[in-house]
Amino acid sequence: MSFYNFSGDADPILEDEHFMRLALEQAQMAFDEEEIPIGAIVVCQGRIVGRGYNLTERLNDVTAHAEMQAFTAASQTLGGKYLKDCTLYVTIEPCVMCAGASYWMQIARIVYGAKEEKRGFSTKSGNLLHPKTELKSGVLAQECGELMTRFFKTKRGY
């Protein structure tokens, strides 16, 4: 996996934007494979330990979301099922399933780009995240949302 040297005094806004751009690269890979373009990166202490993008069509599996792919990769890299010291960067707000998985993995932080008005976890009542999970939204939201818009315009032919 990749290392990035963000010191303890690094600008957290720049760090979040950096990793969100890498999640956008994953989303572009999904787009190129005609999958819904959502990408995810899991970072632990400045190191990418997991990455993924939607594979629901290729795997014929509705649970093969970007976050789930990244969580599995991170768990394998770290050798454990808990991601207590990790941050998930994901281009679109996680769905209920992925928020639930993040709860069980006890991820420390979730940073997402664009809001998902129809299926995002925040559309449901109650907090679906682990009580210790910090949440940040809107990082590169326009870029993340535009990729989704472009994908669905292409699929719908307008």
C-alpha positions in Angstrom: 0.0 0.0 0.0 1.0 3.6 -0.3 2.6 6.0 2.2 2.1 9.8 2.4 4.1 12.0 4.6 1.5 14.2 6.3 3.1 15.4 9.5 1.2 16.0 12.7 1.0 19.7 11.8 -0.2 19.1 8.2 -3.3 21.2 7.2 -6.2 18.8 7.7 -8.2 20.4 4.9 -5.4 19.7 2.4 -4.9 16.2 3.7 -8.7 15.5 3.4 -8.7 16.9 -0.2 -5.6 14.9 -1.1 -7.1 11.6 0.0 -10.5 12.5 -1.5 -8.8 13.0 -4.9 -7.4 9.5 -4.6 -11.0 8.2 -3.8 -12.1 10.1 -6.9 -9.5 8.1 -8.9 -11.2 4.9 -7.6 -14.6 6.3 -8.6 -13.3 7.1 -12.1 -12.2 3.4 -12.4 -15.8 2.4 -11.5 -17.1 4.9 -14.1 -14.7 3.4 -16.8 -16.1 -0.1 -16.0 -19.7 1.2 -16.2 -20.2 0.7 -12.5 -21.8 3.5 -10.4 -18.8 5.8 -9.8 -18.2 5.7 -6.1 -14.6 5.3 -4.8 -13.3 4.8 -1.3 -9.9 4.9 0.4 -9.1 3.8 4.0 -6.1 5.7 5.6 -4.3 4.8 8.8 -1.6 7.1 10.1 -1.0 8.7 6.7 -0.9 5.3 4.9 -3.4 4.0 2.5 -4.4 0.5 3.8 -7.4 -0.1 1.7 -9.1 1.1 -1.5 -12.0 0.1 -3.5 -14.7 1.1 -6.0 -18.2 -0.2 -6.8 -18.1 -3.7 -8.2 -21.8 -4.6 -8.0 -22.2 -5.2 -11.7 -19.0 -7.1 -12.3 -19.5 -9.3 -9.2 -23.3 -9.5 -9.6 -23.4 -8.6 -5.8 -25.5 -5.8 -4.4 -23.1 -5.6 -1.4 -20.0 -5.0 -3.4 -20.0 -1.2 -2.7 -16.8 0.8 -2.7 -16.7 1.1 1.1 -17.1 -2.6 1.6 -14.2 -3.3 -0.9 -12.0 -0.8 1.0 -13.0 -2.1 4.4 -12.1 -5.7 3.4 -8.7 -4.6 1.9 -7.9 -2.5 5.0 -8.8 -5.4 7.4 -6.5 -7.7 5.4 -3.7 -5.2 5.3 -3.9 -4.4 9.0 -4.6 -8.0 10.1 -7.7 -7.2 12.2 -11.4 -6.5 11.9 -11.4 -3.1 13.7 -10.4 0.1 12.0 -10.3 2.3 15.2 -7.4 4.4 14.0 -8.5 4.7 10.4 -10.3 7.3 8.2 -12.6 6.3 5.4 -12.7 8.7 2.4 -15.6 8.0 0.1 -16.9 10.1 -2.8 -20.6 9.8 -2.0 -22.3 9.6 1.4 -22.4 6.0 2.5 -25.6 4.0 2.4 -27.2 2.4 5.4 -25.4 -0.9 4.8 -22.0 0.8 4.6 -22.7 3.0 7.6 -23.6 -0.2 9.5 -20.4 -1.9 8.5 -18.4 1.2 9.6 -20.2 0.9 12.9 -19.1 -2.7 13.4 -15.5 -1.9 12.3 -15.5 1.0 14.7 -13.9 3.3 12.1 -12.5 6.5 13.7 -13.5 8.9 11.0 -15.6 9.1 7.8 -15.0 11.9 5.2 -17.4 12.0 2.3 -17.8 14.2 -0.8 -21.3 14.6 -2.1 -24.5 13.9 -0.2 -26.7 11.0 -1.3 -30.2 12.5 -1.0 -32.1 9.2 -1.8 -30.1 6.4 -0.2 -27.5 8.0 2.1 -27.5 6.9 5.7 -28.3 10.4 7.0 -31.8 10.1 5.3 -32.7 7.5 8.0 -33.6 8.4 11.6 -31.1 7.8 14.3 -27.4 7.7 14.2 -26.1 4.7 12.3 -22.4 5.4 13.0 -20.3 4.3 15.9 -20.6 6.8 18.8 -16.8 7.5 18.5 -16.8 8.0 14.7 -16.2 11.6 13.6 -18.0 12.6 10.4 -17.0 15.3 7.8 -19.0 15.9 4.7 -18.7 18.1 1.6 -15.0 17.5 0.8 -14.7 18.1 -3.0 -18.5 17.6 -3.1 -18.8 19.3 -6.5 -16.3 17.0 -8.2 -17.8 13.9 -6.5 -21.3 14.9 -7.5 -20.4 15.8 -11.1 -19.0 12.3 -11.7 -22.3 10.7 -10.6 -24.3 13.2 -12.7 -22.2 12.5 -15.8 -22.6 8.7 -15.2 -26.3 8.8 -15.0 -26.7 11.2 -17.9 -24.7 8.7 -20.0 -26.7 5.8 -18.8 -30.0 7.6 -19.5 -28.9 9.0 -22.8 -29.4 12.7 -22.1 
